[in-house]
Amino acid sequence: MNIALMAHDDKKELMTQFCIAYCGILSRHNLCATGTTGKLVSEATGLKITQFLSGSQGGDQQIGARIACNEIDLLLVFRSLEPKPNEPKEATLLRLCDVHNIPVATNIATAEALIHSLDRGDLDWRDIVNPKNN
């Protein structure tokens, strides 16, 4: 699966710790992330992560475009309750996930539920609902 990672500044450490904890599961999938989040997670875990621009420079829009093109299967976006003005607004991403039936987690509890479902193979239903054209 193609998994996208994003985190507001005060959630980057939480995202990094989450990825360290679930490195074994995440390593079996294709990962992409906004710039700083991807850099921090990659350095801490050794995971191969395609890094886009920083969220404030359009990385969130790059991920959104991939969601719209059915190139993302799961989105993990840890967000602040009070984001800074330069941090990406995720409302558009959440809407795209709803439109394209993309599982999305905005907090650690949901992320853990999704990562365990992914590990068990429970998220394979997307192949039936949204088959990819090869």
N, CA, C and O atoms as a Tinker XYZ file with bonds, in Angstrom:
   536  protein
     1  N      0.827000   -1.182000    0.000000    73     2
     2  CA     0.000000    0.000000    0.000000    64     1     3
     3  C      0.867000    1.239000    0.000000    63     2     4     5
     4  O      2.015000    1.215000    0.446000    81     3
     5  N      0.308000    2.314000   -0.502000    73     3     6
     6  CA     0.969000    3.612000   -0.507000    64     5     7
     7  C      0.436000    4.425000    0.662000    63     6     8     9
     8  O     -0.751000    4.746000    0.723000    81     7
     9  N      1.327000    4.753000    1.589000    73     7    10
    10  CA     0.944000    5.443000    2.813000    64     9    11
    11  C      1.581000    6.823000    2.828000    63    10    12    13
    12  O      2.785000    6.961000    2.617000    81    11
    13  N      0.763000    7.850000    3.079000    73    11    14
    14  CA     1.264000    9.219000    3.175000    64    13    15
    15  C      1.289000    9.646000    4.646000    63    14    16    17
    16  O      0.379000    9.340000    5.415000    81    15
    17  N      2.351000   10.357000    5.011000    73    15    18
    18  CA     2.550000   10.834000    6.380000    64    17    19
    19  C      2.656000   12.356000    6.390000    63    18    20    21
    20  O      3.357000   12.950000    5.571000    81    19
    21  N      1.956000   12.968000    7.323000    73    19    22
    22  CA     2.046000   14.409000    7.532000    64    21    23
    23  C      1.914000   14.680000    9.026000    63    22    24    25
    24  O      1.242000   13.932000    9.735000    81    23
    25  N      2.549000   15.744000    9.507000    73    23    26
    26  CA     2.409000   16.113000   10.919000    64    25    27
    27  C      2.676000   17.600000   11.088000    63    26    28    29
    28  O      3.646000   18.131000   10.546000    81    27
    29  N      1.816000   18.265000   11.840000    73    27    30
    30  CA     2.076000   19.654000   12.208000    64    29    31
    31  C      3.311000   19.680000   13.110000    63    30    32    33
    32  O      3.709000   18.660000   13.672000    81    31
    33  N      3.905000   20.863000   13.233000    73    31    34
    34  CA     5.179000   20.991000   13.944000    64    33    35
    35  C      5.167000   20.346000   15.328000    63    34    36    37
    36  O      6.100000   19.620000   15.673000    81    35
    37  N      4.136000   20.597000   16.119000    73    35    38
    38  CA     4.150000   20.057000   17.479000    64    37    39
    39  C      3.727000   18.589000   17.550000    63    38    40    41
    40  O      3.612000   18.028000   18.639000    81    39
    41  N      3.496000   17.968000   16.390000    73    39    42
    42  CA     3.152000   16.541000   16.332000    64    41    43
    43  C      4.215000   15.719000   15.594000    63    42    44    45
    44  O      4.074000   14.505000   15.450000    81    43
    45  N      5.265000   16.376000   15.133000    73    43    46
    46  CA     6.309000   15.661000   14.381000    64    45    47
    47  C      7.014000   14.602000   15.240000    63    46    48    49
    48  O      7.310000   13.508000   14.760000    81    47
    49  N      7.275000   14.924000   16.485000    73    47    50
    50  CA     7.911000   13.953000   17.380000    64    49    51
    51  C      6.992000   12.757000   17.609000    63    50    52    53
    52  O      7.457000   11.617000   17.636000    81    51
    53  N      5.703000   13.001000   17.773000    73    51    54
    54  CA     4.743000   11.916000   17.934000    64    53    55
    55  C      4.714000   11.032000   16.687000    63    54    56    57
    56  O      4.685000    9.806000   16.796000    81    55
    57  N      4.723000   11.645000   15.510000    73    55    58
    58  CA     4.742000   10.873000   14.255000    64    57    59
    59  C      6.024000   10.046000   14.179000    63    58    60    61
    60  O      5.994000    8.881000   13.781000    81    59
    61  N      7.132000   10.643000   14.555000    73    59    62
    62  CA     8.409000    9.924000   14.532000    64    61    63
    63  C      8.367000    8.727000   15.473000    63    62    64    65
    64  O      8.778000    7.631000   15.093000    81    63
    65  N      7.878000    8.918000   16.692000    73    63    66
    66  CA     7.784000    7.827000   17.655000    64    65    67
    67  C      6.823000    6.740000   17.173000    63    66    68    69
    68  O      7.081000    5.551000   17.360000    81    67
    69  N      5.718000    7.148000   16.556000    73    67    70
    70  CA     4.760000    6.197000   15.992000    64    69    71
    71  C      5.448000    5.337000   14.927000    63    70    72    73
    72  O      5.289000    4.116000   14.909000    81    71
    73  N      6.204000    5.976000   14.050000    73    71    74
    74  CA     6.870000    5.240000   12.962000    64    73    75
    75  C      7.992000    4.345000   13.482000    63    74    76    77
    76  O      8.250000    3.284000   12.913000    81    75
    77  N      8.655000    4.758000   14.546000    73    75    78
    78  CA     9.649000    3.885000   15.176000    64    77    79
    79  C      8.943000    2.639000   15.721000    63    78    80    81
    80  O      9.407000    1.517000   15.515000    81    79
    81  N      7.835000    2.840000   16.407000    73    79    82
    82  CA     7.107000    1.722000   17.014000    64    81    83
    83  C      6.572000    0.745000   15.973000    63    82    84    85
    84  O      6.524000   -0.460000   16.224000    81    83
    85  N      6.171000    1.249000   14.814000    73    83    86
    86  CA     5.554000    0.404000   13.791000    64    85    87
    87  C      6.424000    0.288000   12.538000    63    86    88    89
    88  O      5.920000    0.060000   11.438000    81    87
    89  N      7.709000    0.445000   12.718000    73    87    90
    90  CA     8.664000    0.391000   11.609000    64    89    91
    91  C      8.560000   -0.923000   10.832000    63    90    92    93
    92  O      8.625000   -0.925000    9.603000    81    91
    93  N      8.401000   -2.018000   11.533000    73    91    94
    94  CA     8.312000   -3.320000   10.880000    64    93    95
    95  C      7.140000   -3.411000    9.918000    63    94    96    97
    96  O      7.274000   -3.964000    8.827000    81    95
    97  N      6.009000   -2.880000   10.307000    73    95    98
    98  CA     4.828000   -2.891000    9.438000    64    97    99
    99  C      5.005000   -1.895000    8.304000    63    98   100   101
   100  O      4.767000   -2.220000    7.141000    81    99
   101  N      5.421000   -0.686000    8.641000    73    99   102
   102  CA     5.571000    0.364000    7.631000    64   101   103
   103  C      6.610000    0.011000    6.567000    63   102   104   105
   104  O      6.485000    0.424000    5.414000    81   103
   105  N      7.631000   -0.750000    6.951000    73   103   106
   106  CA     8.699000   -1.094000    6.002000    64   105   107
   107  C      8.209000   -1.960000    4.843000    63   106   108   109
   108  O      8.888000   -2.073000    3.823000    81   107
   109  N      7.051000   -2.563000    4.994000    73   107   110
   110  CA     6.506000   -3.413000    3.929000    64   109   111
   111  C      5.638000   -2.632000    2.948000    63   110   112   113
   112  O      5.002000   -3.220000    2.073000    81   111
   113  N      5.613000   -1.315000    3.091000    73   111   114
   114  CA     4.748000   -0.489000    2.260000    64   113   115
   115  C      5.534000    0.678000    1.672000    63   114   116   117
   116  O      6.648000    0.970000    2.109000    81   115
   117  N      4.948000    1.342000    0.680000    73   115   118
   118  CA     5.547000    2.524000    0.072000    64   117   119
   119  C      5.119000    3.743000    0.876000    63   118   120   121
   120  O      3.930000    3.984000    1.088000    81   119
   121  N      6.108000    4.501000    1.318000    73   119   122
   122  CA     5.824000    5.659000    2.153000    64   121   123
   123  C      6.182000    6.952000    1.445000    63   122   124   125
   124  O      7.176000    7.026000    0.722000    81   123
   125  N      5.367000    7.963000    1.659000    73   123   126
   126  CA     5.693000    9.312000    1.216000    64   125   127
   127  C      5.295000   10.256000    2.336000    63   126   128   129
   128  O      4.490000    9.907000    3.199000    81   127
   129  N      5.864000   11.453000    2.319000    73   127   130
   130  CA     5.586000   12.398000    3.398000    64   129   131
   131  C      5.906000   13.806000    2.950000    63   130   132   133
   132  O      6.642000   14.024000    1.988000    81   131
   133  N      5.336000   14.756000    3.669000    73   131   134
   134  CA     5.749000   16.129000    3.472000    64   133   135
   135  C      7.190000   16.249000    3.958000    63   134   136   137
   136  O      7.653000   15.427000    4.749000    81   135
   137  N      7.891000   17.263000    3.488000    73   135   138
   138  CA     9.340000   17.394000    3.628000    64   137   139
   139  C      9.950000   17.142000    4.985000    63   138   140   141
   140  O     10.700000   16.180000    5.151000    81   139
   141  N      9.652000   17.975000    5.955000    73   139   142
   142  CA    10.292000   17.857000    7.260000    64   141   143
   143  C      9.870000   16.585000    7.977000    63   142   144   145
   144  O     10.697000   15.916000    8.597000    81   143
   145  N      8.595000   16.250000    7.897000    73   143   146
   146  CA     8.118000   15.020000    8.531000    64   145   147
   147  C      8.843000   13.815000    7.940000    63   146   148   149
   148  O      9.315000   12.951000    8.680000    81   147
   149  N      8.933000   13.752000    6.627000    73   147   150
   150  CA     9.619000   12.646000    5.967000    64   149   151
   151  C     11.078000   12.552000    6.364000    63   150   152   153
   152  O     11.595000   11.459000    6.593000    81   151
   153  N     11.743000   13.691000    6.446000    73   151   154
   154  CA    13.160000   13.723000    6.818000    64   153   155
   155  C     13.350000   13.204000    8.239000    63   154   156   157
   156  O     14.217000   12.365000    8.485000    81   155
   157  N     12.544000   13.699000    9.170000    73   155   158
   158  CA    12.673000   13.283000   10.571000    64   157   159
   159  C     12.391000   11.794000   10.750000    63   158   160   161
   160  O     13.127000   11.097000   11.449000    81   159
   161  N     11.331000   11.312000   10.119000    73   159   162
   162  CA    10.970000    9.899000   10.254000    64   161   163
   163  C     12.023000    9.016000    9.602000    63   162   164   165
   164  O     12.415000    7.997000   10.170000    81   163
   165  N     12.478000    9.392000    8.431000    73   163   166
   166  CA    13.494000    8.603000    7.726000    64   165   167
   167  C     14.790000    8.513000    8.533000    63   166   168   169
   168  O     15.380000    7.439000    8.652000    81   167
   169  N     15.224000    9.639000    9.082000    73   167   170
   170  CA    16.449000    9.645000    9.884000    64   169   171
   171  C     16.311000    8.791000   11.142000    63   170   172   173
   172  O     17.264000    8.126000   11.550000    81   171
   173  N     15.140000    8.806000   11.751000    73   171   174
   174  CA    14.940000    8.067000   13.003000    64   173   175
   175  C     14.730000    6.574000   12.791000    63   174   176   177
   176  O     15.044000    5.768000   13.666000    81   175
   177  N     14.197000    6.205000   11.627000    73   175   178
   178  CA    13.807000    4.806000   11.417000    64   177   179
   179  C     14.609000    4.084000   10.344000    63   178   180   181
   180  O     14.668000    2.855000   10.337000    81   179
   181  N     15.220000    4.826000    9.447000    73   179   182
   182  CA    15.890000    4.209000    8.309000    64   181   183
   183  C     14.925000    3.803000    7.207000    63   182   184   185
   184  O     15.332000    3.190000    6.220000    81   183
   185  N     13.636000    4.141000    7.367000    73   183   186
   186  CA    12.645000    3.806000    6.340000    64   185   187
   187  C     12.881000    4.641000    5.079000    63   186   188   189
   188  O     13.273000    5.806000    5.149000    81   187
   189  N     12.636000    4.026000    3.945000    73   187   190
   190  CA    12.720000    4.748000    2.679000    64   189   191
   191  C     11.408000    5.520000    2.502000    63   190   192   193
   192  O     10.329000    4.930000    2.463000    81   191
   193  N     11.519000    6.834000    2.396000    73   191   194
   194  CA    10.337000    7.684000    2.303000    64   193   195
   195  C     10.521000    8.674000    1.157000    63   194   196   197
   196  O     11.514000    9.401000    1.116000    81   195
   197  N      9.579000    8.704000    0.239000    73   195   198
   198  CA     9.576000    9.726000   -0.804000    64   197   199
   199  C      9.164000   11.029000   -0.134000    63   198   200   201
   200  O      8.088000   11.125000    0.455000    81   199
   201  N     10.039000   12.033000   -0.233000    73   199   202
   202  CA     9.768000   13.297000    0.446000    64   201   203
   203  C      9.309000   14.346000   -0.552000    63   202   204   205
   204  O      9.955000   14.597000   -1.569000    81   203
   205  N      8.170000   14.951000   -0.228000    73   203   206
   206  CA     7.660000   16.045000   -1.036000    64   205   207
   207  C      8.103000   17.357000   -0.407000    63   206   208   209
   208  O      8.922000   17.360000    0.511000    81   207
   209  N      7.578000   18.448000   -0.884000    73   207   210
   210  CA     7.873000   19.745000   -0.299000    64   209   211
   211  C      7.346000   19.799000    1.135000    63   210   212   213
   212  O      6.519000   18.975000    1.525000    81   211
   213  N      7.813000   20.746000    1.901000    73   211   214
   214  CA     7.236000   20.976000    3.221000    64   213   215
   215  C      5.767000   21.329000    3.033000    63   214   216   217
   216  O      5.370000   21.854000    1.993000    81   215
   217  N      4.970000   21.034000    4.048000    73   215   218
   218  CA     3.541000   21.317000    3.947000    64   217   219
   219  C      3.245000   22.759000    3.609000    63   218   220   221
   220  O      2.377000   23.035000    2.782000    81   219
   221  N      3.955000   23.686000    4.237000    73   219   222
   222  CA     3.706000   25.110000    4.004000    64   221   223
   223  C      4.137000   25.559000    2.607000    63   222   224   225
   224  O      3.746000   26.634000    2.152000    81   223
   225  N      4.938000   24.743000    1.929000    73   223   226
   226  CA     5.390000   25.076000    0.583000    64   225   227
   227  C      4.647000   24.298000   -0.494000    63   226   228   229
   228  O      4.994000   24.381000   -1.672000    81   227
   229  N      3.620000   23.537000   -0.095000    73   227   230
   230  CA     2.809000   22.821000   -1.072000    64   229   231
   231  C      2.888000   21.309000   -0.997000    63   230   232   233
   232  O      2.281000   20.622000   -1.819000    81   231
   233  N      3.620000   20.774000   -0.034000    73   231   234
   234  CA     3.713000   19.320000    0.100000    64   233   235
   235  C      2.366000   18.674000    0.373000    63   234   236   237
   236  O      2.091000   17.568000   -0.091000    81   235
   237  N      1.526000   19.376000    1.131000    73   235   238
   238  CA     0.181000   18.860000    1.389000    64   237   239
   239  C     -0.621000   18.792000    0.094000    63   238   240   241
   240  O     -1.427000   17.879000   -0.090000    81   239
   241  N     -0.408000   19.742000   -0.795000    73   239   242
   242  CA    -1.090000   19.731000   -2.086000    64   241   243
   243  C     -0.557000   18.614000   -2.982000    63   242   244   245
   244  O     -1.312000   18.024000   -3.754000    81   243
   245  N      0.728000   18.325000   -2.882000    73   243   246
   246  CA     1.285000   17.204000   -3.641000    64   245   247
   247  C      0.654000   15.894000   -3.189000    63   246   248   249
   248  O      0.321000   15.046000   -4.017000    81   247
   249  N      0.491000   15.726000   -1.889000    73   247   250
   250  CA    -0.163000   14.526000   -1.371000    64   249   251
   251  C     -1.630000   14.515000   -1.795000    63   250   252   253
   252  O     -2.151000   13.471000   -2.187000    81   251
   253  N     -2.295000   15.655000   -1.720000    73   251   254
   254  CA    -3.688000   15.750000   -2.160000    64   253   255
   255  C     -3.866000   15.347000   -3.614000    63   254   256   257
   256  O     -4.834000   14.670000   -3.959000    81   255
   257  N     -2.939000   15.757000   -4.464000    73   255   258
   258  CA    -3.012000   15.385000   -5.884000    64   257   259
   259  C     -2.891000   13.880000   -6.047000    63   258   260   261
   260  O     -3.568000   13.296000   -6.893000    81   259
   261  N     -2.055000   13.254000   -5.266000    73   259   262
   262  CA    -1.895000   11.800000   -5.346000    64   261   263
   263  C     -3.130000   11.071000   -4.806000    63   262   264   265
   264  O     -3.495000   10.006000   -5.304000    81   263
   265  N     -3.765000   11.647000   -3.795000    73   263   266
   266  CA    -5.018000   11.070000   -3.308000    64   265   267
   267  C     -6.063000   11.140000   -4.416000    63   266   268   269
   268  O     -6.765000   10.163000   -4.676000    81   267
   269  N     -6.165000   12.296000   -5.067000    73   267   270
   270  CA    -7.146000   12.489000   -6.136000    64   269   271
   271  C     -6.912000   11.550000   -7.313000    63   270   272   273
   272  O     -7.852000   11.190000   -8.021000    81   271
   273  N     -5.670000   11.157000   -7.519000    73   271   274
   274  CA    -5.320000   10.240000   -8.623000    64   273   275
   275  C     -5.280000    8.783000   -8.164000    63   274   276   277
   276  O     -4.782000    7.923000   -8.891000    81   275
   277  N     -5.798000    8.497000   -6.970000    73   275   278
   278  CA    -5.813000    7.139000   -6.402000    64   277   279
   279  C     -4.427000    6.531000   -6.275000    63   278   280   281
   280  O     -4.237000    5.339000   -6.518000    81   279
   281  N     -3.460000    7.356000   -5.891000    73   279   282
   282  CA    -2.096000    6.881000   -5.702000    64   281   283
   283  C     -1.727000    6.780000   -4.221000    63   282   284   285
   284  O     -0.604000    6.401000   -3.888000    81   283
   285  N     -2.659000    7.114000   -3.337000    73   283   286
   286  CA    -2.460000    6.991000   -1.894000    64   285   287
   287  C     -3.559000    6.078000   -1.364000    63   286   288   289
   288  O     -4.730000    6.244000   -1.705000    81   287
   289  N     -3.180000    5.114000   -0.530000    73   287   290
   290  CA    -4.131000    4.156000    0.025000    64   289   291
   291  C     -4.468000    4.421000    1.488000    63   290   292   293
   292  O     -5.483000    3.940000    1.991000    81   291
   293  N     -3.625000    5.179000    2.165000    73   291   294
   294  CA    -3.809000    5.433000    3.595000    64   293   295
   295  C     -3.104000    6.742000    3.932000    63   294   296   297
   296  O     -1.968000    6.965000    3.515000    81   295
   297  N     -3.777000    7.605000    4.685000    73   295   298
   298  CA    -3.189000    8.880000    5.089000    64   297   299
   299  C     -3.130000    8.955000    6.603000    63   298   300   301
   300  O     -4.131000    8.746000    7.288000    81   299
   301  N     -1.948000    9.255000    7.118000    73   299   302
   302  CA    -1.760000    9.519000    8.542000    64   301   303
   303  C     -1.345000   10.976000    8.667000    63   302   304   305
   304  O     -0.256000   11.350000    8.231000    81   303
   305  N     -2.195000   11.793000    9.253000    73   303   306
   306  CA    -1.909000   13.225000    9.398000    64   305   307
   307  C     -2.170000   13.618000   10.846000    63   306   308   309
   308  O     -3.317000   13.764000   11.268000    81   307
   309  N     -1.093000   13.785000   11.593000    73   307   310
   310  CA    -1.213000   14.167000   12.997000    64   309   311
   311  C     -1.260000   15.685000   13.044000    63   310   312   313
   312  O     -0.306000   16.357000   12.651000    81   311
   313  N     -2.377000   16.222000   13.528000    73   311   314
   314  CA    -2.579000   17.656000   13.466000    64   313   315
   315  C     -2.734000   18.270000   14.850000    63   314   316   317
   316  O     -3.171000   17.628000   15.805000    81   315
   317  N     -2.362000   19.517000   14.912000    73   315   318
   318  CA    -2.502000   20.298000   16.133000    64   317   319
   319  C     -3.936000   20.770000   16.269000    63   318   320   321
   320  O     -4.639000   20.952000   15.275000    81   319
   321  N     -4.356000   20.962000   17.489000    73   319   322
   322  CA    -5.677000   21.545000   17.703000    64   321   323
   323  C     -5.655000   23.037000   17.359000    63   322   324   325
   324  O     -6.682000   23.612000   16.999000    81   323
   325  N     -4.486000   23.652000   17.470000    73   323   326
   326  CA    -4.323000   25.059000   17.122000    64   325   327
   327  C     -3.115000   25.197000   16.197000    63   326   328   329
   328  O     -2.031000   25.567000   16.647000    81   327
   329  N     -3.296000   24.898000   14.891000    73   327   330
   330  CA    -2.160000   24.966000   13.972000    64   329   331
   331  C     -1.649000   26.399000   13.790000    63   330   332   333
   332  O     -2.403000   27.364000   13.914000    81   331
   333  N     -0.373000   26.511000   13.497000    73   331   334
   334  CA     0.238000   27.802000   13.204000    64   333   335
   335  C     -0.228000   28.255000   11.821000    63   334   336   337
   336  O     -0.610000   27.426000   10.995000    81   335
   337  N     -0.200000   29.552000   11.566000    73   335   338
   338  CA    -0.670000   30.060000   10.263000    64   337   339
   339  C      0.052000   29.469000    9.053000    63   338   340   341
   340  O     -0.545000   29.352000    7.983000    81   339
   341  N      1.326000   29.093000    9.201000    73   339   342
   342  CA     2.080000   28.555000    8.065000    64   341   343
   343  C      1.880000   27.056000    7.865000    63   342   344   345
   344  O      2.373000   26.500000    6.884000    81   343
   345  N      1.163000   26.388000    8.779000    73   343   346
   346  CA     0.958000   24.947000    8.648000    64   345   347
   347  C     -0.197000   24.665000    7.701000    63   346   348   349
   348  O     -1.157000   25.434000    7.635000    81   347
   349  N     -0.101000   23.556000    6.965000    73   347   350
   350  CA    -1.139000   23.256000    5.975000    64   349   351
   351  C     -2.503000   23.029000    6.623000    63   350   352   353
   352  O     -2.613000   22.510000    7.733000    81   351
   353  N     -3.514000   23.430000    5.901000    73   351   354
   354  CA    -4.891000   23.175000    6.332000    64   353   355
   355  C     -5.290000   21.833000    5.731000    63   354   356   357
   356  O     -5.197000   21.642000    4.519000    81   355
   357  N     -5.727000   20.921000    6.558000    73   355   358
   358  CA    -6.000000   19.566000    6.079000    64   357   359
   359  C     -7.441000   19.331000    5.669000    63   358   360   361
   360  O     -7.785000   18.207000    5.300000    81   359
   361  N     -8.298000   20.340000    5.716000    73   359   362
   362  CA    -9.712000   20.144000    5.374000    64   361   363
   363  C     -9.872000   19.592000    3.956000    63   362   364   365
   364  O    -10.693000   18.705000    3.723000    81   363
   365  N     -9.098000   20.111000    3.024000    73   363   366
   366  CA    -9.184000   19.628000    1.637000    64   365   367
   367  C     -8.723000   18.171000    1.545000    63   366   368   369
   368  O     -9.320000   17.371000    0.824000    81   367
   369  N     -7.672000   17.834000    2.270000    73   367   370
   370  CA    -7.187000   16.456000    2.256000    64   369   371
   371  C     -8.225000   15.503000    2.837000    63   370   372   373
   372  O     -8.446000   14.417000    2.302000    81   371
   373  N     -8.853000   15.908000    3.924000    73   371   374
   374  CA    -9.870000   15.055000    4.543000    64   373   375
   375  C    -11.055000   14.862000    3.595000    63   374   376   377
   376  O    -11.612000   13.768000    3.507000    81   375
   377  N    -11.433000   15.912000    2.896000    73   375   378
   378  CA   -12.525000   15.802000    1.924000    64   377   379
   379  C    -12.132000   14.844000    0.796000    63   378   380   381
   380  O    -12.931000   13.997000    0.396000    81   379
   381  N    -10.912000   14.974000    0.287000    73   379   382
   382  CA   -10.451000   14.069000   -0.774000    64   381   383
   383  C    -10.452000   12.622000   -0.294000    63   382   384   385
   384  O    -10.807000   11.718000   -1.050000    81   383
   385  N    -10.059000   12.400000    0.950000    73   383   386
   386  CA   -10.075000   11.043000    1.498000    64   385   387
   387  C    -11.507000   10.508000    1.560000    63   386   388   389
   388  O    -11.746000    9.331000    1.290000    81   387
   389  N    -12.450000   11.367000    1.913000    73   387   390
   390  CA   -13.852000   10.954000    1.925000    64   389   391
   391  C    -14.338000   10.614000    0.522000    63   390   392   393
   392  O    -15.002000    9.597000    0.321000    81   391
   393  N    -14.013000   11.456000   -0.439000    73   391   394
   394  CA   -14.457000   11.245000   -1.825000    64   393   395
   395  C    -13.888000    9.953000   -2.400000    63   394   396   397
   396  O    -14.584000    9.228000   -3.110000    81   395
   397  N    -12.623000    9.662000   -2.093000    73   395   398
   398  CA   -11.931000    8.512000   -2.685000    64   397   399
   399  C    -11.843000    7.303000   -1.754000    63   398   400   401
   400  O    -11.102000    6.362000   -2.038000    81   399
   401  N    -12.587000    7.317000   -0.650000    73   399   402
   402  CA   -12.594000    6.193000    0.293000    64   401   403
   403  C    -11.206000    5.819000    0.790000    63   402   404   405
   404  O    -10.833000    4.646000    0.805000    81   403
   405  N    -10.454000    6.821000    1.192000    73   403   406
   406  CA    -9.107000    6.611000    1.714000    64   405   407
   407  C     -9.172000    6.614000    3.240000    63   406   408   409
   408  O     -9.616000    7.603000    3.822000    81   407
   409  N     -8.748000    5.549000    3.900000    73   407   410
   410  CA    -8.686000    5.577000    5.359000    64   409   411
   411  C     -7.710000    6.665000    5.816000    63   410   412   413
   412  O     -6.611000    6.790000    5.276000    81   411
   413  N     -8.120000    7.443000    6.809000    73   411   414
   414  CA    -7.289000    8.542000    7.295000    64   413   415
   415  C     -7.322000    8.576000    8.818000    63   414   416   417
   416  O     -8.364000    8.372000    9.440000    81   415
   417  N     -6.165000    8.837000    9.397000    73   415   418
   418  CA    -6.058000    8.994000   10.849000    64   417   419
   419  C     -5.517000   10.382000   11.137000    63   418   420   421
   420  O     -4.531000   10.813000   10.538000    81   419
   421  N     -6.168000   11.078000   12.059000    73   419   422
   422  CA    -5.697000   12.403000   12.454000    64   421   423
   423  C     -5.153000   12.417000   13.876000    63   422   424   425
   424  O     -4.786000   13.468000   14.402000    81   423
   425  N     -5.107000   11.239000   14.492000    73   423   426
   426  CA    -4.572000   11.154000   15.855000    64   425   427
   427  C     -3.956000    9.770000   16.066000    63   426   428   429
   428  O     -4.165000    8.856000   15.269000    81   427
   429  N     -3.216000    9.637000   17.120000    73   427   430
   430  CA    -2.458000    8.410000   17.389000    64   429   431
   431  C     -3.361000    7.200000   17.592000    63   430   432   433
   432  O     -3.015000    6.105000   17.149000    81   431
   433  N     -4.503000    7.363000   18.244000    73   431   434
   434  CA    -5.381000    6.218000   18.503000    64   433   435
   435  C     -5.918000    5.638000   17.198000    63   434   436   437
   436  O     -5.915000    4.421000   17.012000    81   435
   437  N     -6.375000    6.495000   16.301000    73   435   438
   438  CA    -6.886000    6.018000   15.017000    64   437   439
   439  C     -5.759000    5.461000   14.165000    63   438   440   441
   440  O     -5.946000    4.467000   13.462000    81   439
   441  N     -4.594000    6.088000   14.219000    73   439   442
   442  CA    -3.448000    5.589000   13.454000    64   441   443
   443  C     -3.081000    4.178000   13.892000    63   442   444   445
   444  O     -2.797000    3.323000   13.054000    81   443
   445  N     -3.086000    3.930000   15.187000    73   443   446
   446  CA    -2.771000    2.586000   15.670000    64   445   447
   447  C     -3.824000    1.578000   15.225000    63   446   448   449
   448  O     -3.483000    0.453000   14.859000    81   447
   449  N     -5.093000    1.961000   15.252000    73   447   450
   450  CA    -6.147000    1.059000   14.786000    64   449   451
   451  C     -5.960000    0.736000   13.305000    63   450   452   453
   452  O     -6.106000   -0.417000   12.898000    81   451
   453  N     -5.642000    1.732000   12.511000    73   451   454
   454  CA    -5.451000    1.503000   11.075000    64   453   455
   455  C     -4.196000    0.674000   10.793000    63   454   456   457
   456  O     -4.212000   -0.193000    9.919000    81   455
   457  N     -3.127000    0.930000   11.513000    73   455   458
   458  CA    -1.882000    0.200000   11.256000    64   457   459
   459  C     -2.044000   -1.267000   11.637000    63   458   460   461
   460  O     -1.486000   -2.141000   10.973000    81   459
   461  N     -2.807000   -1.553000   12.706000    73   459   462
   462  CA    -3.063000   -2.950000   13.059000    64   461   463
   463  C     -3.974000   -3.607000   12.028000    63   462   464   465
   464  O     -3.780000   -4.775000   11.694000    81   463
   465  N     -4.959000   -2.881000   11.521000    73   463   466
   466  CA    -5.821000   -3.406000   10.446000    64   465   467
   467  C     -5.004000   -3.683000    9.199000    63   466   468   469
   468  O     -5.204000   -4.702000    8.538000    81   467
   469  N     -4.094000   -2.793000    8.875000    73   467   470
   470  CA    -3.216000   -2.964000    7.725000    64   469   471
   471  C     -2.372000   -4.225000    7.891000    63   470   472   473
   472  O     -2.213000   -5.006000    6.953000    81   471
   473  N     -1.837000   -4.412000    9.087000    73   471   474
   474  CA    -0.995000   -5.573000    9.359000    64   473   475
   475  C     -1.775000   -6.882000    9.243000    63   474   476   477
   476  O     -1.228000   -7.892000    8.799000    81   475
   477  N     -3.043000   -6.869000    9.639000    73   475   478
   478  CA    -3.886000   -8.063000    9.533000    64   477   479
   479  C     -4.427000   -8.289000    8.125000    63   478   480   481
   480  O     -4.958000   -9.361000    7.833000    81   479
   481  N     -4.299000   -7.296000    7.254000    73   479   482
   482  CA    -4.826000   -7.424000    5.904000    64   481   483
   483  C     -6.265000   -6.964000    5.762000    63   482   484   485
   484  O     -6.900000   -7.215000    4.738000    81   483
   485  N     -6.784000   -6.293000    6.781000    73   483   486
   486  CA    -8.178000   -5.850000    6.757000    64   485   487
   487  C     -8.444000   -4.722000    5.770000    63   486   488   489
   488  O     -9.602000   -4.477000    5.430000    81   487
   489  N     -7.429000   -4.039000    5.307000    73   487   490
   490  CA    -7.640000   -2.911000    4.406000    64   489   491
   491  C     -7.610000   -3.313000    2.935000    63   490   492   493
   492  O     -7.634000   -2.452000    2.056000    81   491
   493  N     -7.557000   -4.607000    2.665000    73   491   494
   494  CA    -7.534000   -5.075000    1.280000    64   493   495
   495  C     -8.848000   -4.837000    0.545000    63   494   496   497
   496  O     -8.904000   -4.996000   -0.674000    81   495
   497  N     -9.904000   -4.460000    1.259000    73   495   498
   498  CA   -11.194000   -4.195000    0.632000    64   497   499
   499  C    -11.091000   -3.098000   -0.419000    63   498   500   501
   500  O    -11.917000   -3.040000   -1.330000    81   499
   501  N    -10.085000   -2.221000   -0.308000    73   499   502
   502  CA    -9.934000   -1.128000   -1.282000    64   501   503
   503  C     -9.688000   -1.672000   -2.680000    63   502   504   505
   504  O    -10.058000   -1.024000   -3.659000    81   503
   505  N     -9.075000   -2.839000   -2.802000    73   503   506
   506  CA    -8.840000   -3.420000   -4.111000    64   505   507
   507  C    -10.151000   -3.789000   -4.794000    63   506   508   509
   508  O    -10.233000   -3.807000   -6.022000    81   507
   509  N    -11.164000   -4.079000   -4.005000    73   507   510
   510  CA   -12.469000   -4.422000   -4.563000    64   509   511
   511  C    -13.266000   -3.148000   -4.861000    63   510   512   513
   512  O    -13.884000   -3.034000   -5.920000    81   511
   513  N    -13.252000   -2.192000   -3.926000    73   511   514
   514  CA   -14.024000   -0.963000   -4.076000    64   513   515
   515  C    -13.426000   -0.043000   -5.135000    63   514   516   517
   516  O    -14.156000    0.516000   -5.954000    81   515
   517  N    -12.102000    0.116000   -5.124000    73   515   518
   518  CA   -11.409000    1.016000   -6.039000    64   517   519
   519  C    -10.280000    0.275000   -6.763000    63   518   520   521
   520  O     -9.108000    0.537000   -6.491000    81   519
   521  N    -10.610000   -0.650000   -7.681000    73   519   522
   522  CA    -9.523000   -1.383000   -8.329000    64   521   523
   523  C     -8.651000   -0.440000   -9.138000    63   522   524   525
   524  O     -9.141000    0.483000   -9.789000    81   523
   525  N     -7.365000   -0.686000   -9.086000    73   523   526
   526  CA    -6.410000    0.105000   -9.857000    64   525   527
   527  C     -6.350000   -0.457000  -11.272000    63   526   528   529
   528  O     -6.344000   -1.669000  -11.483000    81   527
   529  N     -6.305000    0.446000  -12.219000    73   527   530
   530  CA    -6.150000    0.013000  -13.625000    64   529   531
   531  C     -4.665000   -0.186000  -13.884000    63   530   532   533
   532  O     -3.871000    0.741000  -13.723000    81   531
   533  N     -4.301000   -1.365000  -14.274000    73   531   534
   534  CA    -2.882000   -1.656000  -14.529000    64   533   535
   535  C     -2.553000   -1.418000  -15.975000    63   534   536
   536  O     -1.409000   -1.607000  -16.388000    81   535
